[in-house]
Amino acid sequence: MTAANPAVAPVLEVETGLQQLMGDHDLYRQILRRFRQRYQDSAEQARTELLAGDIVSAQRTVHTLKGAAGMIGAQQLYQLSMALEPLFAGPPAPCIGPLAQLELAVRALMVAIDAELADALVAPATAAAATATAAAATAAVAPAATAAKAAMTGATAAAGPPPEIGPLVKHLARLLEEGDGAAIDVLEQSASVLAAGLGEEAFQEVTEAAHQFDFEAALAILGMAQEKLSA
């Protein structure tokens, strides 16, 4: 997402969002609904925090919004957030104008999301295809869960310490904190190692939260798992 001018960047580029989710239409629309619920007031929230003198929270709100926008293919909002975020390092005044632009971009995105979701409702064939895709995705996850369980069983039987996963967990935590969809890739590609190191139950909870686009909850669960391991 490197558009030079955020004003002409696409409000919602569905194909980009689908690429983040390996073409899963059903999951993408679920994430759009969650985005609408969680982030429709984020720009106003950041402005309120800024005017209250809480610059740290305002920057964090915009940072999280940027990551979520990137995940769904909301390029205009992503570009505006990316341009605004560094401004919080200075005085508050220069942030006011860009925050107003951010609010308008969020409103435009909500309209685009509503249109995308409405299209899904009036296209039964598309909905049926999405259901089939979701079922295939669920089936694809099962082998990973089985492999993770086997890895846990094997590690216990060997009575040996789990592999050092500190760097991997730190990398995963950073992606979750930034709302980066690459976190899902890490969870899928390193399922066995993470399940062995974090515990199968914690790994499954982190994975489920990430697939629900609830990166904050996934990060919290990951943190609690790490605390238990170090206790």
One Martini backbone bead per residue (centre of mass of N, CA, C, O) as a GRO file, in nm:
protein
  231
    1MET     BB    1   0.077   0.050   0.031
    2THR     BB    2   0.189   0.331  -0.187
    3ALA     BB    3   0.024   0.570  -0.210
    4ALA     BB    4   0.087   0.911  -0.261
    5ASN     BB    5  -0.237   0.974  -0.248
    6PRO     BB    6  -0.490   0.933  -0.028
    7ALA     BB    7  -0.731   1.072  -0.184
    8VAL     BB    8  -0.694   0.839  -0.435
    9ALA     BB    9  -0.738   0.608  -0.273
   10PRO     BB   10  -0.890   0.339  -0.198
   11VAL     BB   11  -1.130   0.270   0.023
   12LEU     BB   12  -1.199  -0.041  -0.092
   13GLU     BB   13  -0.991  -0.328  -0.144
   14VAL     BB   14  -1.089  -0.641  -0.165
   15GLU     BB   15  -0.851  -0.802  -0.284
   16THR     BB   16  -0.649  -0.725  -0.066
   17GLY     BB   17  -0.804  -0.851   0.170
   18LEU     BB   18  -0.814  -1.141   0.054
   19GLN     BB   19  -0.507  -1.191   0.049
   20GLN     BB   20  -0.482  -1.197   0.365
   21LEU     BB   21  -0.707  -1.466   0.347
   22MET     BB   22  -0.681  -1.659   0.100
   23GLY     BB   23  -0.983  -1.595  -0.030
   24ASP     BB   24  -1.184  -1.562   0.221
   25HIS     BB   25  -1.494  -1.438   0.208
   26ASP     BB   26  -1.631  -1.503   0.475
   27LEU     BB   27  -1.408  -1.390   0.662
   28TYR     BB   28  -1.400  -1.106   0.544
   29ARG     BB   29  -1.690  -1.024   0.623
   30GLN     BB   30  -1.652  -1.072   0.921
   31ILE     BB   31  -1.431  -0.854   0.949
   32LEU     BB   32  -1.599  -0.616   0.853
   33ARG     BB   33  -1.799  -0.626   1.086
   34ARG     BB   34  -1.589  -0.589   1.307
   35PHE     BB   35  -1.479  -0.321   1.212
   36ARG     BB   36  -1.740  -0.161   1.232
   37GLN     BB   37  -1.774  -0.206   1.542
   38ARG     BB   38  -1.473  -0.108   1.644
   39TYR     BB   39  -1.392   0.160   1.424
   40GLN     BB   40  -1.612   0.392   1.371
   41ASP     BB   41  -1.484   0.581   1.636
   42SER     BB   42  -1.169   0.623   1.625
   43ALA     BB   43  -1.122   0.915   1.528
   44GLU     BB   44  -1.280   1.053   1.756
   45GLN     BB   45  -1.114   0.927   1.982
   46ALA     BB   46  -0.843   1.057   1.905
   47ARG     BB   47  -0.938   1.349   1.932
   48THR     BB   48  -1.022   1.336   2.229
   49GLU     BB   49  -0.744   1.253   2.337
   50LEU     BB   50  -0.588   1.496   2.233
   51LEU     BB   51  -0.760   1.724   2.375
   52ALA     BB   52  -0.688   1.581   2.665
   53GLY     BB   53  -0.359   1.514   2.636
   54ASP     BB   54  -0.355   1.205   2.513
   55ILE     BB   55  -0.122   1.121   2.296
   56VAL     BB   56  -0.064   0.822   2.331
   57SER     BB   57  -0.355   0.720   2.277
   58ALA     BB   58  -0.394   0.851   2.002
   59GLN     BB   59  -0.166   0.701   1.861
   60ARG     BB   60  -0.267   0.415   1.922
   61THR     BB   61  -0.535   0.437   1.774
   62VAL     BB   62  -0.413   0.494   1.493
   63HIS     BB   63  -0.232   0.247   1.476
   64THR     BB   64  -0.461   0.037   1.492
   65LEU     BB   65  -0.621   0.142   1.250
   66LYS     BB   66  -0.404   0.094   1.041
   67GLY     BB   67  -0.384  -0.215   1.067
   68ALA     BB   68  -0.685  -0.275   1.007
   69ALA     BB   69  -0.696  -0.138   0.729
   70GLY     BB   70  -0.482  -0.317   0.596
   71MET     BB   71  -0.634  -0.591   0.631
   72ILE     BB   72  -0.899  -0.492   0.438
   73GLY     BB   73  -0.810  -0.267   0.212
   74ALA     BB   74  -0.797   0.039   0.339
   75GLN     BB   75  -0.608   0.260   0.187
   76GLN     BB   76  -0.686   0.545   0.267
   77LEU     BB   77  -0.678   0.503   0.575
   78TYR     BB   78  -0.392   0.399   0.588
   79GLN     BB   79  -0.249   0.651   0.471
   80LEU     BB   80  -0.354   0.858   0.676
   81SER     BB   81  -0.246   0.718   0.930
   82MET     BB   82   0.053   0.714   0.846
   83ALA     BB   83   0.076   1.030   0.826
   84LEU     BB   84  -0.023   1.098   1.124
   85GLU     BB   85   0.145   0.948   1.342
   86PRO     BB   86   0.414   1.133   1.350
   87LEU     BB   87   0.269   1.400   1.461
   88PHE     BB   88   0.260   1.314   1.773
   89ALA     BB   89   0.563   1.416   1.832
   90GLY     BB   90   0.430   1.684   1.844
   91PRO     BB   91   0.221   1.912   1.837
   92PRO     BB   92  -0.126   1.907   1.823
   93ALA     BB   93  -0.227   2.101   1.595
   94PRO     BB   94  -0.134   1.937   1.326
   95CYS     BB   95  -0.358   1.701   1.384
   96ILE     BB   96  -0.644   1.811   1.327
   97GLY     BB   97  -0.677   1.796   1.021
   98PRO     BB   98  -0.609   1.491   0.977
   99LEU     BB   99  -0.839   1.394   1.165
  100ALA     BB  100  -1.068   1.497   0.988
  101GLN     BB  101  -0.992   1.317   0.747
  102LEU     BB  102  -1.021   1.052   0.900
  103GLU     BB  103  -1.323   1.072   0.958
  104LEU     BB  104  -1.412   1.074   0.661
  105ALA     BB  105  -1.282   0.801   0.586
  106VAL     BB  106  -1.448   0.628   0.780
  107ARG     BB  107  -1.723   0.694   0.662
  108ALA     BB  108  -1.664   0.590   0.376
  109LEU     BB  109  -1.599   0.301   0.468
  110MET     BB  110  -1.873   0.227   0.587
  111VAL     BB  111  -2.021   0.243   0.317
  112ALA     BB  112  -1.849   0.027   0.172
  113ILE     BB  113  -1.909  -0.203   0.368
  114ASP     BB  114  -2.215  -0.205   0.336
  115ALA     BB  115  -2.207  -0.271   0.032
  116GLU     BB  116  -2.056  -0.539   0.052
  117LEU     BB  117  -2.262  -0.680   0.243
  118ALA     BB  118  -2.511  -0.644   0.060
  119ASP     BB  119  -2.408  -0.810  -0.179
  120ALA     BB  120  -2.405  -1.079  -0.021
  121LEU     BB  121  -2.718  -1.092   0.035
  122VAL     BB  122  -2.796  -1.073  -0.299
  123ALA     BB  123  -2.589  -1.341  -0.334
  124PRO     BB  124  -2.636  -1.667  -0.309
  125ALA     BB  125  -2.400  -1.788  -0.466
  126THR     BB  126  -2.177  -1.646  -0.308
  127ALA     BB  127  -2.256  -1.752  -0.030
  128ALA     BB  128  -2.216  -2.051  -0.097
  129ALA     BB  129  -1.914  -2.027  -0.168
  130ALA     BB  130  -1.827  -1.918   0.107
  131THR     BB  131  -1.911  -2.166   0.271
  132ALA     BB  132  -1.722  -2.363   0.129
  133THR     BB  133  -1.462  -2.213   0.201
  134ALA     BB  134  -1.494  -2.229   0.509
  135ALA     BB  135  -1.494  -2.538   0.522
  136ALA     BB  136  -1.212  -2.572   0.401
  137ALA     BB  137  -1.062  -2.409   0.616
  138THR     BB  138  -1.139  -2.588   0.854
  139ALA     BB  139  -1.008  -2.845   0.738
  140ALA     BB  140  -0.718  -2.719   0.721
  141VAL     BB  141  -0.683  -2.673   1.035
  142ALA     BB  142  -0.693  -2.960   1.156
  143PRO     BB  143  -0.404  -3.063   1.100
  144ALA     BB  144  -0.266  -2.847   1.275
  145ALA     BB  145  -0.398  -2.931   1.542
  146THR     BB  146  -0.296  -3.220   1.537
  147ALA     BB  147   0.004  -3.150   1.526
  148ALA     BB  148   0.010  -2.993   1.791
  149LYS     BB  149  -0.079  -3.227   1.973
  150ALA     BB  150   0.153  -3.415   1.898
  151ALA     BB  151   0.379  -3.230   1.993
  152MET     BB  152   0.293  -3.223   2.288
  153THR     BB  153   0.308  -3.528   2.342
  154GLY     BB  154   0.605  -3.563   2.259
  155ALA     BB  155   0.728  -3.367   2.466
  156THR     BB  156   0.625  -3.513   2.717
  157ALA     BB  157   0.749  -3.798   2.664
  158ALA     BB  158   1.051  -3.679   2.653
  159ALA     BB  159   1.102  -3.476   2.893
  160GLY     BB  160   1.152  -3.211   2.743
  161PRO     BB  161   1.219  -2.913   2.643
  162PRO     BB  162   1.109  -2.672   2.478
  163PRO     BB  163   1.157  -2.480   2.241
  164GLU     BB  164   1.292  -2.183   2.157
  165ILE     BB  165   1.033  -1.911   2.132
  166GLY     BB  166   1.092  -1.616   2.190
  167PRO     BB  167   1.131  -1.480   1.907
  168LEU     BB  168   0.858  -1.574   1.792
  169VAL     BB  169   0.675  -1.441   2.004
  170LYS     BB  170   0.772  -1.152   1.959
  171HIS     BB  171   0.686  -1.139   1.665
  172LEU     BB  172   0.387  -1.199   1.712
  173ALA     BB  173   0.330  -0.964   1.908
  174ARG     BB  174   0.395  -0.737   1.709
  175LEU     BB  175   0.180  -0.806   1.498
  176LEU     BB  176  -0.063  -0.782   1.688
  177GLU     BB  177  -0.014  -0.487   1.777
  178GLU     BB  178  -0.030  -0.389   1.458
  179GLY     BB  179  -0.249  -0.555   1.298
  180ASP     BB  180  -0.110  -0.794   1.144
  181GLY     BB  181  -0.187  -1.051   0.921
  182ALA     BB  182   0.085  -1.216   0.960
  183ALA     BB  183   0.006  -1.360   1.223
  184ILE     BB  184  -0.153  -1.590   1.090
  185ASP     BB  185   0.086  -1.714   0.944
  186VAL     BB  186   0.252  -1.783   1.195
  187LEU     BB  187   0.042  -1.971   1.328
  188GLU     BB  188   0.035  -2.177   1.089
  189GLN     BB  189   0.350  -2.232   1.038
  190SER     BB  190   0.398  -2.259   1.385
  191ALA     BB  191   0.207  -2.454   1.539
  192SER     BB  192   0.380  -2.671   1.682
  193VAL     BB  193   0.576  -2.486   1.837
  194LEU     BB  194   0.364  -2.309   1.986
  195ALA     BB  195   0.209  -2.538   2.126
  196ALA     BB  196   0.455  -2.648   2.284
  197GLY     BB  197   0.529  -2.368   2.432
  198LEU     BB  198   0.225  -2.262   2.529
  199GLY     BB  199   0.006  -2.454   2.470
  200GLU     BB  200  -0.268  -2.569   2.326
  201GLU     BB  201  -0.490  -2.388   2.443
  202ALA     BB  202  -0.353  -2.113   2.398
  203PHE     BB  203  -0.306  -2.141   2.097
  204GLN     BB  204  -0.606  -2.169   2.015
  205GLU     BB  205  -0.696  -1.893   2.132
  206VAL     BB  206  -0.514  -1.715   1.963
  207THR     BB  207  -0.608  -1.815   1.686
  208GLU     BB  208  -0.907  -1.748   1.712
  209ALA     BB  209  -0.876  -1.443   1.764
  210ALA     BB  210  -0.724  -1.378   1.500
  211HIS     BB  211  -0.955  -1.488   1.307
  212GLN     BB  212  -1.152  -1.258   1.449
  213PHE     BB  213  -0.976  -0.984   1.460
  214ASP     BB  214  -0.867  -1.007   1.776
  215PHE     BB  215  -0.567  -0.891   1.856
  216GLU     BB  216  -0.588  -0.805   2.150
  217ALA     BB  217  -0.672  -1.079   2.267
  218ALA     BB  218  -0.435  -1.241   2.155
  219LEU     BB  219  -0.217  -1.081   2.308
  220ALA     BB  220  -0.321  -1.138   2.593
  221ILE     BB  221  -0.300  -1.446   2.582
  222LEU     BB  222   0.000  -1.457   2.518
  223GLY     BB  223   0.093  -1.317   2.778
  224MET     BB  224  -0.027  -1.523   2.980
  225ALA     BB  225   0.132  -1.767   2.876
  226GLN     BB  226   0.412  -1.653   2.941
  227GLU     BB  227   0.373  -1.621   3.245
  228LYS     BB  228   0.326  -1.922   3.309
  229LEU     BB  229   0.603  -2.023   3.200
  230SER     BB  230   0.779  -1.824   3.400
  231ALA     BB  231   0.663  -1.924   3.692
   0.00000   0.00000   0.00000
